Amino acid sequence: MARVVVLGAGVAGHTAALHLRRMLPRRHQVVVISPNAQWNWIPSNIWVGTGRMGKEQVLFPLAPVYRRQGICFHQAKATAIYPEGHPADRAETPRPQVELEFTEPSRKGEVRRLAYDYLINATGPRLDFAATPGLGPDGGYTWSVCTAVHADQTARALRGVIAAARGGRPQRLVIGMGHGTCTCQGAAFEYAFNVDFELREAGVRELCEVVYLTNEAELGDFGVGGMRFRQEGYQTTSQLWTESLFRERQVKAITGAAVTRVDPGRLVYEALDGATHTLDFDFAMLLPPFTGQPLKAYDRHGADITDVVFAPSGFMKVDADYTRKPYEEWSAEDWPKTYQNPTYPELFAAGIAFAPPHAISRPRSTPKGTPIAPAPPRTGQPAGTIGRACAESIVDRIKGRDRPLHEASMARMGASCVASTGANLRTGSAAAMIMYPVVPDEHKYPQTGRHPYHTRGEIGLFGHWIKYMLHYLFIYKAKALPGWFLIPE
């Protein structure tokens, strides 16, 4: 019997676990370890954050799904990995182990170790609100849509802003990135335009100034270096496409900004030219930067090997080229293909948990040395695709198949993004963007880095229908209901 342990139950981990269970005989064990008891369809958190959805519409309990599928579930957080076995294990050939601390209320604080044959690290990010003083809803002065609970709090704050505007008081809403190295610009973009839509629906838009504050050097970068694509027979760029939407909706943009401090009703940011600015606000939703979860690694003798298994960011090292080199020398071939740890082949990482070799957007910093550059996105469709590839590779190894590991390079993978810009089945809209590949390949596509016809963008009501449909489709898939595996990642 083999035991496969999956750390994390987000898009990558949950997808991997379901496919492992589907493809492996029942004599093999699939174990999921997650500190959260519920699964969250994160892309719809922006609608929770405007009050269009309740948080119960984006959450469902994991335990019943895993029980029905025959997956062992522990509500716990992993704290350490022993890829060579634990020092206390006196067996001649010790098995690798993972240490976990239970977060389930009835067992909270209990610590145990679990042996594994293969492990997929899909823990997702740690929300590093502490990177910017005053950032975040817990002890800070800004709101968030990173979790369903955060988004629900944000919706209540937004209702207060609308009530104040109805009372005749002008409001300034700042939405965007709370640090110079943030990722997930798409979520902030979506939330900004959904807020704009809700303010118009409430009849208070003229009293409300909406400001989009981002670490992107230019609009439309989205952490992927921007896109060039065809639209209605003409070549355009994601910058021009995005800027036109900002002008049309009268959303102001501040680009190339690193928020350095947030005080009550005021934030401080540094611009790319090194100048320091302040910006007053009545409401601010600013996303935090991501780091890896605080997982440690130890060898057979108890020596700390965290820096062997993980990058300084806390994300797991995989089969990528982590050589430091100038931006001009970065290549699509630097990116991982199999997501297997190079030191310990039983370890894999999927989704945000793997360490990217470099950013996709050009790195920039201020004259003072403050980095202002979006980190590469690794969520959604890429996360699910990578999770499935890791699961398929492990299944082949367990079944004794002499095959190469399955590959899911982001430099050979396309991705679709449907960004809501207003939630209403009659008057809403969404920006639908397709890019291939996610990581530009300048050798294969020397003019744009991406396929000129398979990279494009459109905006309209149809996009909202698609995003609304995807909300229900992927929750259906995540619940592992009949035929779930036929729905693509």
C-alpha positions as CSV (number, residue, x, y, z in Angstrom):
1,M,0.0,0.0,0.0
2,A,1.2,3.5,-0.9
3,R,0.2,6.7,0.9
4,V,0.0,10.0,-0.9
5,V,-0.3,13.1,1.3
6,V,-1.6,16.4,-0.1
7,L,-0.9,19.5,1.8
8,G,-3.6,22.0,1.1
9,A,-7.2,21.8,-0.3
10,G,-7.3,24.8,-2.6
11,V,-7.6,24.6,-6.4
12,A,-4.3,22.7,-6.8
13,G,-4.4,20.4,-3.8
14,H,-8.1,19.6,-4.1
15,T,-7.8,18.8,-7.8
16,A,-4.8,16.6,-7.2
17,A,-6.5,14.7,-4.4
18,L,-9.6,14.0,-6.4
19,H,-7.6,12.8,-9.4
20,L,-5.4,10.6,-7.2
21,R,-8.4,9.0,-5.6
22,R,-10.1,8.5,-9.0
23,M,-7.0,6.9,-10.6
24,L,-5.5,4.8,-7.7
25,P,-6.9,1.5,-6.5
26,R,-8.6,1.7,-3.1
27,R,-5.8,-0.2,-1.4
28,H,-3.7,3.0,-1.7
29,Q,-4.4,5.8,0.7
30,V,-4.9,9.5,-0.3
31,V,-4.7,11.9,2.6
32,V,-5.5,15.6,2.6
33,I,-4.2,18.0,5.3
34,S,-5.7,21.4,5.3
35,P,-6.2,23.9,8.2
36,N,-9.5,25.0,6.6
37,A,-12.6,22.9,7.0
38,Q,-14.2,24.5,3.9
39,W,-13.4,24.8,0.3
40,N,-13.5,28.4,-1.1
41,W,-14.1,29.3,-4.8
42,I,-11.8,32.3,-4.5
43,P,-12.6,33.9,-7.9
44,S,-16.1,34.7,-6.6
45,N,-14.9,36.4,-3.4
46,I,-15.0,39.7,-5.3
47,W,-18.8,39.3,-5.5
48,V,-18.9,38.5,-1.8
49,G,-16.9,41.7,-1.3
50,T,-19.5,43.8,-3.0
51,G,-22.5,42.1,-1.3
52,R,-23.7,40.4,-4.6
53,M,-23.1,37.0,-3.0
54,G,-23.1,35.7,0.6
55,K,-20.0,33.9,1.7
56,E,-22.0,30.7,2.0
57,Q,-22.3,30.8,-1.8
58,V,-18.6,30.4,-2.3
59,L,-17.9,27.9,0.5
60,F,-18.8,24.3,1.2
61,P,-17.5,21.8,3.8
62,L,-14.7,19.5,2.7
63,A,-15.2,16.6,5.0
64,P,-18.4,15.2,3.4
65,V,-16.8,15.3,-0.1
66,Y,-13.7,13.5,1.1
67,R,-15.7,11.0,3.1
68,R,-17.8,10.1,0.0
69,Q,-14.7,9.8,-2.2
70,G,-12.7,7.7,0.3
71,I,-10.1,10.3,1.0
72,C,-8.7,10.7,4.5
73,F,-9.0,14.3,5.7
74,H,-7.2,16.0,8.6
75,Q,-8.1,19.5,9.5
76,A,-4.6,20.5,10.4
77,K,-1.6,22.6,9.3
78,A,1.7,21.0,8.2
79,T,4.6,22.4,10.2
80,A,7.6,20.3,9.1
81,I,8.7,17.7,6.6
82,Y,11.2,14.9,7.2
83,P,11.9,13.7,3.7
84,E,14.6,11.2,5.0
85,G,12.5,10.0,7.9
86,H,12.2,11.3,11.5
87,P,15.2,11.1,13.8
88,A,13.1,9.1,16.4
89,D,12.3,6.4,13.8
90,R,14.7,3.6,14.4
91,A,13.6,1.5,11.4
92,E,16.4,0.4,9.1
93,T,14.7,2.2,6.1
94,P,12.7,5.0,7.7
95,R,9.8,6.4,5.7
96,P,9.5,10.1,5.0
97,Q,7.1,11.9,7.4
98,V,5.2,15.2,7.7
99,E,4.5,16.8,11.0
100,L,1.1,18.4,11.5
101,E,-0.7,20.4,14.1
102,F,-4.5,20.0,14.3
103,T,-6.7,23.1,13.9
104,E,-10.0,21.2,14.3
105,P,-11.6,22.6,17.4
106,S,-11.9,19.2,19.2
107,R,-8.2,18.4,18.6
108,K,-6.7,21.9,18.4
109,G,-3.0,22.1,19.1
110,E,-2.5,18.3,18.9
111,V,0.7,17.4,17.1
112,R,1.3,14.1,15.2
113,R,3.5,12.8,12.4
114,L,2.3,11.0,9.3
115,A,4.4,8.8,7.1
116,Y,4.1,9.1,3.3
117,D,5.4,7.6,0.1
118,Y,4.7,10.7,-2.0
119,L,3.8,14.3,-0.9
120,I,2.3,17.2,-2.9
121,N,2.8,20.6,-1.4
122,A,-0.2,22.6,-2.4
123,T,-0.4,24.8,0.7
124,G,-1.0,28.0,-1.2
125,P,0.3,31.3,0.0
126,R,0.6,32.9,3.4
127,L,-1.1,36.3,3.2
128,D,1.7,38.6,4.4
129,F,-0.2,41.6,5.6
130,A,2.6,42.3,8.0
131,A,4.9,43.3,5.1
132,T,3.3,46.7,5.1
133,P,2.6,48.3,8.5
134,G,-1.2,49.0,8.9
135,L,-2.2,46.7,6.1
136,G,-5.1,44.3,6.4
137,P,-8.4,43.8,8.2
138,D,-7.0,42.2,11.4
139,G,-5.3,45.0,13.3
140,G,-4.8,47.2,10.2
141,Y,-6.8,49.8,8.3
142,T,-7.6,48.2,5.0
143,W,-10.0,45.5,3.7
144,S,-9.3,42.3,1.7
145,V,-11.1,39.8,-0.5
146,C,-8.5,37.1,-0.2
147,T,-10.8,34.9,1.9
148,A,-14.6,34.6,2.1
149,V,-14.5,35.9,5.7
150,H,-12.4,38.9,4.6
151,A,-14.7,39.6,1.7
152,D,-17.8,39.5,3.9
153,Q,-16.2,42.1,6.2
154,T,-15.3,44.2,3.1
155,A,-18.9,44.1,1.9
156,R,-20.1,45.6,5.2
157,A,-17.6,48.4,5.0
158,L,-18.6,49.1,1.4
159,R,-22.2,49.4,2.5
160,G,-21.1,52.0,5.0
161,V,-19.4,54.0,2.2
162,I,-22.5,53.9,0.1
163,A,-24.6,55.0,3.0
164,A,-22.2,57.9,3.7
165,A,-22.4,59.0,0.0
166,R,-26.2,58.9,0.1
167,G,-26.0,61.2,3.0
168,G,-24.1,63.7,0.8
169,R,-20.5,63.0,2.0
170,P,-17.9,62.6,-0.8
171,Q,-16.0,59.3,-0.6
172,R,-12.6,58.2,-1.9
173,L,-12.2,54.5,-2.4
174,V,-8.7,53.1,-3.0
175,I,-8.4,49.6,-4.4
176,G,-5.3,47.7,-5.5
177,M,-2.1,46.3,-4.2
178,G,-0.7,46.9,-0.7
179,H,2.9,46.2,-1.4
180,G,5.5,46.6,-4.1
181,T,5.8,42.9,-4.8
182,C,2.1,41.8,-4.8
183,T,0.6,39.4,-7.3
184,C,-3.1,38.8,-8.2
185,Q,-3.6,42.2,-9.9
186,G,-6.5,40.6,-11.7
187,A,-8.5,40.3,-8.5
188,A,-7.9,43.9,-7.6
189,F,-8.9,45.0,-11.1
190,E,-12.1,43.0,-10.9
191,Y,-13.0,44.4,-7.5
192,A,-12.3,48.0,-8.6
193,F,-14.7,47.7,-11.5
194,N,-17.4,45.8,-9.5
195,V,-17.3,48.6,-6.9
196,D,-17.6,51.1,-9.7
197,F,-20.6,49.2,-10.9
198,E,-22.2,49.0,-7.5
199,L,-21.7,52.7,-6.8
200,R,-23.5,53.4,-10.1
201,E,-26.3,51.0,-9.2
202,A,-26.7,52.8,-5.9
203,G,-26.8,56.2,-7.6
204,V,-23.8,57.6,-5.7
205,R,-21.0,57.3,-8.3
206,E,-20.7,61.1,-8.7
207,L,-19.9,61.5,-5.0
208,C,-17.3,58.7,-5.0
209,E,-13.8,58.8,-6.4
210,V,-12.5,55.3,-7.3
211,V,-8.7,55.0,-7.4
212,Y,-6.8,51.9,-8.6
213,L,-3.4,51.8,-6.9
214,T,-1.0,49.1,-8.4
215,N,2.6,48.0,-8.5
216,E,2.3,47.4,-12.2
217,A,4.5,49.8,-14.2
218,E,1.6,50.1,-16.7
219,L,-2.0,49.1,-16.7
220,G,-2.7,45.8,-18.3
221,D,0.5,44.2,-17.0
222,F,-1.3,41.8,-14.7
223,G,1.9,40.2,-13.6
224,V,2.5,38.6,-16.9
225,G,4.4,41.4,-18.6
226,G,1.3,42.6,-20.5
227,M,-0.1,41.1,-23.7
228,R,-0.2,41.9,-27.3
229,F,-3.1,40.5,-29.2
230,R,-5.5,40.8,-32.1
231,Q,-8.9,42.5,-31.6
232,E,-11.4,42.8,-34.4
233,G,-8.6,42.3,-36.9
234,Y,-6.2,44.8,-35.4
235,Q,-3.1,44.4,-33.2
236,T,-3.5,46.0,-29.8
237,T,-2.0,45.7,-26.3
238,S,-3.5,44.9,-23.0
239,Q,-2.2,48.3,-21.8
240,L,-4.3,50.2,-24.4
241,W,-7.2,47.9,-23.9
242,T,-7.2,48.3,-20.1
243,E,-6.6,52.1,-20.2
244,S,-9.6,52.6,-22.4
245,L,-11.8,50.8,-19.8
246,F,-10.4,53.0,-17.0
247,R,-11.2,56.1,-19.0
248,E,-14.7,54.8,-19.9
249,R,-15.5,54.0,-16.3
250,Q,-13.7,57.1,-14.9
251,V,-11.5,55.0,-12.5
252,K,-8.3,56.8,-11.7
253,A,-5.1,54.8,-11.8
254,I,-1.8,55.2,-9.9
255,T,0.8,52.8,-11.4
256,G,4.3,51.9,-10.3
257,A,3.5,52.3,-6.6
258,A,4.7,50.5,-3.5
259,V,2.6,51.1,-0.4
260,T,5.0,51.5,2.5
261,R,2.6,52.3,5.4
262,V,-1.1,52.6,6.1
263,D,-2.5,54.9,8.8
264,P,-6.2,55.4,9.7
265,G,-7.6,57.1,6.5
266,R,-4.3,57.6,4.9
267,L,-1.7,55.6,3.1
268,V,1.9,56.3,2.1
269,Y,3.4,55.0,-1.1
270,E,6.7,55.2,-3.0
271,A,6.7,55.8,-6.7
272,L,9.2,54.4,-9.2
273,D,10.9,57.7,-9.4
274,G,11.6,57.5,-5.7
275,A,9.1,60.2,-4.7
276,T,7.0,59.6,-1.6
277,H,3.3,60.4,-1.7
278,T,0.3,60.2,0.6
279,L,-3.2,59.4,-0.3
280,D,-6.2,59.9,1.9
281,F,-9.1,57.4,1.7
282,D,-12.5,56.6,3.2
283,F,-12.3,53.0,2.1
284,A,-9.3,50.9,1.0
285,M,-9.2,47.3,-0.3
286,L,-5.5,46.5,-0.7
287,L,-4.2,43.0,-1.4
288,P,-1.2,41.7,0.5
289,P,2.0,40.1,-0.9
290,F,2.3,36.3,-0.8
291,T,5.0,34.2,0.8
292,G,5.2,30.5,1.4
293,Q,3.7,28.9,4.4
294,P,6.1,28.6,7.4
295,L,7.1,24.9,6.7
296,K,10.4,23.6,7.9
297,A,12.4,20.6,6.6
298,Y,14.8,18.4,8.5
299,D,17.1,15.5,7.5
300,R,17.4,12.1,9.1
301,H,19.6,13.4,11.9
302,G,17.4,16.4,12.7
303,A,19.5,19.0,10.9
304,D,17.6,21.9,9.4
305,I,17.5,21.5,5.6
306,T,14.8,24.1,4.9
307,D,17.0,26.0,2.5
308,V,17.5,22.8,0.5
309,V,13.8,22.1,0.1
310,F,12.5,25.7,0.0
311,A,13.5,28.9,-1.6
312,P,14.0,32.0,0.6
313,S,10.4,33.0,-0.2
314,G,9.1,29.9,1.5
315,F,7.9,28.3,-1.7
316,M,9.2,24.8,-2.6
317,K,12.0,24.3,-5.0
318,V,11.1,22.2,-8.1
319,D,12.7,21.4,-11.5
320,A,13.2,25.1,-12.4
321,D,16.4,27.0,-13.3
322,Y,16.9,29.2,-10.2
323,T,20.2,30.7,-11.5
324,R,20.4,34.5,-10.9
325,K,20.8,36.2,-14.3
326,P,19.7,39.5,-16.0
327,Y,16.2,39.9,-17.1
328,E,17.3,39.8,-20.8
329,E,18.6,36.3,-20.2
330,W,15.5,34.9,-18.7
331,S,13.9,32.1,-20.7
332,A,10.8,30.1,-21.0
333,E,12.9,27.0,-20.4
334,D,13.7,28.3,-16.9
335,W,10.2,27.3,-15.8
336,P,9.4,24.0,-14.2
337,K,7.8,21.2,-16.2
338,T,7.3,18.3,-13.7
339,Y,7.2,20.2,-10.3
340,Q,9.3,17.5,-8.7
341,N,11.8,18.6,-6.0
342,P,15.3,18.0,-7.4
343,T,16.7,16.7,-4.1
344,Y,13.8,14.5,-2.9
345,P,11.9,12.9,-5.8
346,E,8.9,12.0,-3.6
347,L,8.1,15.7,-3.1
348,F,6.1,17.7,-5.6
349,A,4.7,21.2,-5.4
350,A,1.6,22.6,-7.2
351,G,-0.1,26.0,-7.5
352,I,1.3,28.9,-5.6
353,A,3.3,26.5,-3.4
354,F,6.1,26.1,-6.0
355,A,8.9,28.6,-6.2
356,P,8.9,30.4,-9.6
357,P,12.4,30.9,-11.1
358,H,11.8,34.6,-11.8
359,A,9.1,37.1,-12.3
360,I,7.4,37.3,-15.7
361,S,7.0,41.1,-15.7
362,R,10.2,43.2,-15.9
363,P,11.6,43.8,-12.4
364,R,11.9,47.4,-11.3
365,S,13.0,49.2,-8.2
366,T,13.1,52.8,-7.0
367,P,16.3,54.8,-6.6
368,K,16.1,53.9,-2.9
369,G,16.1,50.2,-3.8
370,T,12.4,49.5,-3.1
371,P,11.3,46.7,-5.4
372,I,8.1,47.5,-7.4
373,A,7.3,44.5,-9.6
374,P,4.4,42.1,-9.8
375,A,5.1,38.5,-8.7
376,P,4.0,35.9,-11.3
377,P,0.4,34.6,-10.9
378,R,0.1,30.8,-10.4
379,T,-3.6,30.5,-9.5
380,G,-6.8,29.3,-11.1
381,Q,-6.4,27.3,-14.3
382,P,-2.6,26.8,-14.1
383,A,-2.9,25.6,-10.4
384,G,-5.5,23.0,-11.3
385,T,-3.6,21.8,-14.4
386,I,-0.3,21.5,-12.4
387,G,-2.2,19.7,-9.6
388,R,-3.5,17.1,-12.0
389,A,-0.1,16.6,-13.6
390,C,1.5,16.0,-10.3
391,A,-1.2,13.4,-9.4
392,E,-0.8,11.6,-12.8
393,S,3.0,11.4,-12.3
394,I,2.6,9.9,-8.8
395,V,-0.1,7.4,-10.1
396,D,2.4,6.2,-12.7
397,R,5.1,5.7,-10.1
398,I,2.8,3.8,-7.7
399,K,1.5,1.6,-10.5
400,G,5.0,0.8,-11.7
401,R,4.6,2.4,-15.1
402,D,7.9,3.2,-16.8
403,R,6.9,6.6,-18.2
404,P,8.4,10.1,-18.0
405,L,6.8,12.4,-15.5
406,H,3.8,14.4,-16.7
407,E,4.6,17.9,-17.7
408,A,2.6,21.2,-17.2
409,S,5.0,24.0,-18.0
410,M,3.5,27.4,-17.8
411,A,5.6,28.2,-20.8
412,R,3.6,25.6,-22.7
413,M,0.3,26.3,-21.1
414,G,-2.5,28.6,-22.1
415,A,-4.8,30.3,-19.6
416,S,-8.2,32.0,-19.7
417,C,-9.2,34.7,-17.4
418,V,-12.7,36.1,-17.1
419,A,-12.5,39.3,-15.0
420,S,-15.9,40.6,-13.9
421,T,-16.4,44.3,-14.4
422,G,-20.0,44.4,-13.1
423,A,-22.3,41.7,-11.7
424,N,-25.7,41.8,-13.3
425,L,-27.2,39.3,-15.8
426,R,-28.7,42.1,-17.9
427,T,-26.3,45.1,-17.4
428,G,-23.1,43.5,-16.1
429,S,-20.0,42.8,-18.1
430,A,-16.6,41.0,-17.9
431,A,-13.3,41.2,-19.5
432,A,-12.4,37.9,-21.1
433,M,-8.7,37.4,-21.8
434,I,-6.9,34.3,-23.3
435,M,-3.2,34.0,-23.5
436,Y,-0.9,31.3,-24.8
437,P,1.5,30.6,-23.3
438,V,1.3,32.1,-19.8
439,V,5.1,32.6,-19.7
440,P,6.2,34.3,-22.9
441,D,8.5,32.4,-25.2
442,E,10.5,34.8,-27.2
443,H,12.2,32.1,-29.2
444,K,9.0,30.5,-30.4
445,Y,7.1,33.8,-30.8
446,P,9.8,36.4,-31.4
447,Q,7.4,39.3,-32.1
448,T,5.2,39.1,-29.1
449,G,6.4,36.2,-26.9
450,R,2.9,34.7,-27.3
451,H,0.8,33.2,-30.0
452,P,-0.7,36.2,-32.0
453,Y,-4.1,34.5,-32.6
454,H,-4.5,32.5,-29.4
455,T,-3.9,35.6,-27.2
456,R,-6.8,38.0,-27.2
457,G,-9.2,40.0,-25.1
458,E,-12.9,41.0,-25.3
459,I,-15.3,42.7,-23.0
460,G,-19.0,42.6,-22.8
461,L,-22.1,41.1,-21.2
462,F,-21.3,37.6,-22.5
463,G,-18.2,37.6,-20.3
464,H,-20.3,38.0,-17.2
465,W,-22.6,35.1,-18.2
466,I,-19.4,33.0,-18.7
467,K,-18.0,34.0,-15.3
468,Y,-21.3,33.3,-13.6
469,M,-21.6,29.9,-15.3
470,L,-18.0,29.1,-14.3
471,H,-18.8,29.8,-10.7
472,Y,-21.4,27.0,-10.6
473,L,-19.5,24.7,-12.9
474,F,-16.3,24.7,-10.8
475,I,-18.2,24.4,-7.5
476,Y,-19.9,21.3,-9.0
477,K,-16.5,19.9,-10.0
478,A,-15.0,20.6,-6.6
479,K,-17.9,18.8,-4.9
480,A,-16.9,15.8,-7.0
481,L,-20.5,15.4,-8.3
482,P,-21.2,12.9,-11.1
483,G,-19.0,13.5,-14.1
484,W,-16.8,16.1,-12.3
485,F,-13.6,14.8,-14.0
486,L,-15.0,15.6,-17.4
487,I,-14.8,19.4,-16.6
488,P,-11.4,20.6,-17.6
489,E,-9.1,22.2,-15.1
